[in-house]
Amino acid sequence: MSETTRTVVRAKAGVKLERVEQADKNEVSFWLTTHRLQSARLIFNETEANRAYALEVEAFLKDPVILNLMKTGHLES
């Protein structure tokens, strides 16, 4: 059975980047999740994962719908 470990690397403004390690395969990947997108992104390169995270946080903080939800208390920043 494959043992998978998930660790939150960064989380801000509704965007979360997790490091996913599969011990038996010696494989590392990254999950990027956000309230803006309907599905998580799977990224295999750490530099690309960090870049995607930064871009998504920036986009999240500029999205007028998201800003209104945060302002009215329906979504935490």
N, C-alpha and C positions, 0 to 999 in steps of 0.2 A: 504494500500500500504506500502511496506517495504522501510524504509529509510536506505540507505547504505552510509556510510562515508568512504572515502579512504584517508589515510594520508601516505605520504612518510616518512618512518622511517630512511632509509639509502639509499644512492645512490653513487656509485663510479665505475669507469671503465666500464661503460655500464651495470652495474648490479643495479637493483632497488628492494628494499624490501618495500612493502606497507602493512599497517595495514588496514584491512577491517572490519568495524563494522556494524552489522545489528541490529538496535535499537529494532525492534519489537521482535526479537528472542533472544536478549541479547547474541549475538554470535560474537566472534572475530576470524578472521583468517588472514593469511598473504599470499600475492602474491609475488613471486619471479620471476622477469623477467630479461632477459639478451639477448644480441645480439648473444651469442653462441648457445643457445638452441632455438628450433623452437616453443616451447610453454611454457607458464608460469606454475610455480608449485604452487599449493595451499597447504599450510601447516597450521595446526591447533594449533601447539605448538610453543610458542614464542622462547623458547630456541633452538628448532630444526630449526626454521626459521632463527635465527641469525647465527647458525652454518652453515646452507646451504648457506647463503649469503656470509660468510667469505670464504668458500671453493670455491664458484663460482668466487668471485673476484680474488682469488689466481690463479685459473685455467685460467681465462680470461687474466690475466697479463702474463701468460706463453704460451699462444696459439700463435704460429708463424704467423698464418693467421691474427689473430686479431692485433698482434703487427705490421705487415706490413700495414694493413689498417689504423692504428693510425699514423704510420710513414709517410704515403703518404697523410695524411689529409682527408681520406675518412670516418674516424670514430673518434669521440671525445672520449677522455679518461674520 
